[in-house]
Amino acid sequence: MAHYAFLDDSNIVTEVIIGKDETELIEGLTPEEWYGDFRNQRCVRTSYNGKIRFNYAGIGYTYDPIDDAFIAPAPCEHKELTLNSQKRWECNECEAEHDKSMAL
């Protein structure tokens, strides 16, 4: 059993499914190829534990084919928002707001 993400033409995840193990062939094709052909949509494997493609794909995530990574939608629009080396968003302003609200 493995998980697969379907992408639109802009590499945005539209759906995530559970499918055949990545080592099994379906009609001579890898699951990514077969599911992609069946749906006429690009299909990319994803992993809950982040061992591949940095993050587990979710609807609305972007697939970056250059870094082979799934990236979550930006959580805010602050100038301090950055994408770290693990392809996760960090924002000092959001963290400061969170820390302030926890102190109340």
Secondary structure, DSSP 8 states (H G I E B T S, - for coil): -EEEEEE-TTSBEEEEEEES-TT--BTTB-HHHHHHHHHTSEEEEE-TT-SSSSS---TT-EEETTTTEEE---S---TT-EE-TTS-EE-HHHHHHHHHHHH-
